[in-house]
Amino acid sequence: MRIEKCMSRCVPLVHRENVKMQKILLLYVLLFVWVFAEKSIPLKEACNQENNATACYLYALPLVQGDNAKVQDLKEEGNLYMRKGCSLMNDNACTYLGENYYTEKRYRAAMPYLEQSCVHNIDDACSALGTIYRDGHDTRIDDIKSREYYEKACMLKSADACYAVALVYRAGFGVDKNRTQEKNFYKKACDNNLKVGCDRFTELDNEDKGIKTSMWDRIKSWF
């Protein structure tokens, strides 16, 4: 009898609790949508009517992130407002577009945005341009431009870019081979916490001091 009573009373109770939770979740969802709409509409208006670059970027950002980025129409709208934000000189919008197109391997589309971000001292943008010109992605290989972009990224504390410049001077891509410069850029990479840069600098520095580096240590320095 107790079991029968429980079955007749407990199941409806569980059902009522589930319905209650569903209602609460629905209210949260509706609240989120309302808050987002209240915030996004003024941003969209400020972008379109006042040419407010920051508003364009802030309106676009949630449209190109998370689940929204998986919905083609939302992502395209987000990219549209990102492009407008960039055209109005919002650095964050330009940086997003450059990085996004670069990740998608749409290098020609990425280049103007990366160039604008590099002008505003975004190290990843400068480094990406160095790689594009080094490897000839959607453009001809240009060792001089590649080195110049890598050098600027290095100046902005990109350890990988410093190491890339060292390899340029080691191999003589677009410049005369220069051991002093090679060593100098290994040191810069090391100063920015790249271990392989430290290892290569130490190896060359030891050679300059007449200290022999074992073959095993040389092999390890390349990994």
N, C-alpha and C positions, 0 to 999 in steps of 0.2 A: 504493500500500500504506500509506503514511504517513497519507493522508487517511482510508482505511478504518479503520486502527487508532485514529485520533483519534475518528472517529465512534462506534466501538464502546466507547471508554473515556471520552471527554470528556462525552458526553451524560449517561451515568449519573452522572458526577461532579457536573455542574451540578444534576442532579435531587437528588442527595444533599445538596448545599449548600442548595437551596431548602427541602427538608424540614427541614434543621437550623435554618434561619432561622425557619421557621414554628413549630417547637417552641419556640424561644427567645421569639418573640413571644407565643405562647400562655402560656408561663410568666410573662412580664411582666404579661399581662392578668389571669391568675389571682392573681398577687401583689397587683396593684392592687385587685382585687375583695375579696381577703381583708383587706388593710389598711383599705380603706374600711369594710368590714363591722365589723371590730374596733373602729374608731373611732366609727362611727355608732350601733351598738347601745347602748353606754353613754350616748351623748348622748340617744338616744330615751328610754331608761329614766329618765335624769335629768330629762328634760322631763316625762314622764308621771307618774313616781312622786314626784319631789321638787319639781315645779313650778319648775324651774330655768330662768329666762327666757333666759339666755345659751345654755344647751344646746338649747333649742327653736329659737333663731335659727341656731345653728351646724349643727344637724341639717337644718334646712329649706334653708339656703343652697345646697348643691350640687344640691338637687332642682329649683331654679328657675333654674339657670344652665346655659349651654352646651347640649349635646345633650339633657340631661335635661328642659330646659324645653320641648322639642318633643314629649315624651311626656306626653299629657294626664293620665294617672293619677299620674305622678310630680310634675308641676307642681301638681296639685290637692292632693296630700299635702303638698308643700312650702308651699303657701299656707295650708293648715290649721295647720301648725306655726308659720308666720310670725304668723298671727292669734293663736295662743296665746301666742307670745313677746311680741307687742305688748300683749296683755291683762295680761301679767305685768310690763309697764313696761319692755320692752327697746326702747330708742330706735331701734336699727338695724332691728329688725323693723317697727316702725311706719313708719319712713321708706321702707323697701323697698315696703311695701304701698301707701302713699300715692302714691309715684312710679310704681309699676307700674299702678295703676288710672288714674292721671292720663294716663299714656302711652297706655293703651288707650281713653281718652276715656270712662271710666266714672266721671264726675265725682262723682256722688252717693255712690258707694262709696268714692271717694278722700278725700272731705272730712273724715270723722272722724279718719282717720289723718294727714292733712296738718295738721289742727288740733292734734293731739297733738304732732306733730313741731315745729310752729311754736312751741308753748308751750315746747319744749325748745331753742329758738333755732336751728333748721335753716332757713337763709335760703331755700333753694329751695322748701321747703314753704310758707313765708309768701308768697313771690312767686307760687306756683301758686294759692294761695287768692285773692290779689289779682286774678289773671287770671280766675278762676272767677266772682267777684262782679262784675268789670268787664264781662265779656261775657255773663253770665247763663247759664253752662253748667249745665244741670239745676237751676237755681235762679233766683230773680228777680234782676235787676240791682240792686246795692246799691253806689252810688258811695262812700258813707261807709265801709262795711266794706272795700271794695276799696282805698281810700286808706290805711286803717289798716294793712292787711296789707302793702301795698307799703312804707309808711313803716318798719314793723318790719324787713322784708327789707333795706331800705336801711341801717338802723342796723346790720344784721349784715353790711354791706359788699357787698351785691348792687348792682352798678353799674346793671344794667338796671332794677331796682326804683326806684332813685333817679331815673333818667330818666323812668320812668312817673309818678312823683309830680310831677315838674316839668311834665309835660304836663297833669296834673290841674289844677294851679294856672294853667296857661296857658289852658286851655279853660273852667275853672270847673265841673268835674264834681263836684257835691255840696258845693262850697265857692265862696266869692267868688273871682273872678280876683285873683291876687296876684302881681305881677311880681317882687317881692322874694323871695317864697318860690320862685317858678319859677327864678329865678337861683340861689338857694341850693341847690336840689336838682340843678341842672345842675352846680354846683361839686362836690357830693358824688359825682355820677356820674363827673366828671372825675378826682377824687381816687382813685377806684377803677378808673382806667385805661380808661374808655370814651371813645373819641375824639370821638364825636358830642356827648357831654356837654361836653367841653372846647371844641369849636367853638361850641356854643350859648352857653356861659357867656362866652366871649371876645366874641361878637357883642353880647350884652346889656351886658357891661362896657364895651365900646368906646362904645356908645350913651350910657351913663351919663357917660362922660368926654368926650362930644362928638366922638368919633372916628367918622367915617362908614365903614361897611362896604360894600364894593362889592356890586352885585347878584350877580355871579358867585360871590363868596365866600359869600354867603348861600345860594345854590343848592347849592354844594358842601357846606355844613355839614349839609345834610339827607340826605346820602348817605354 
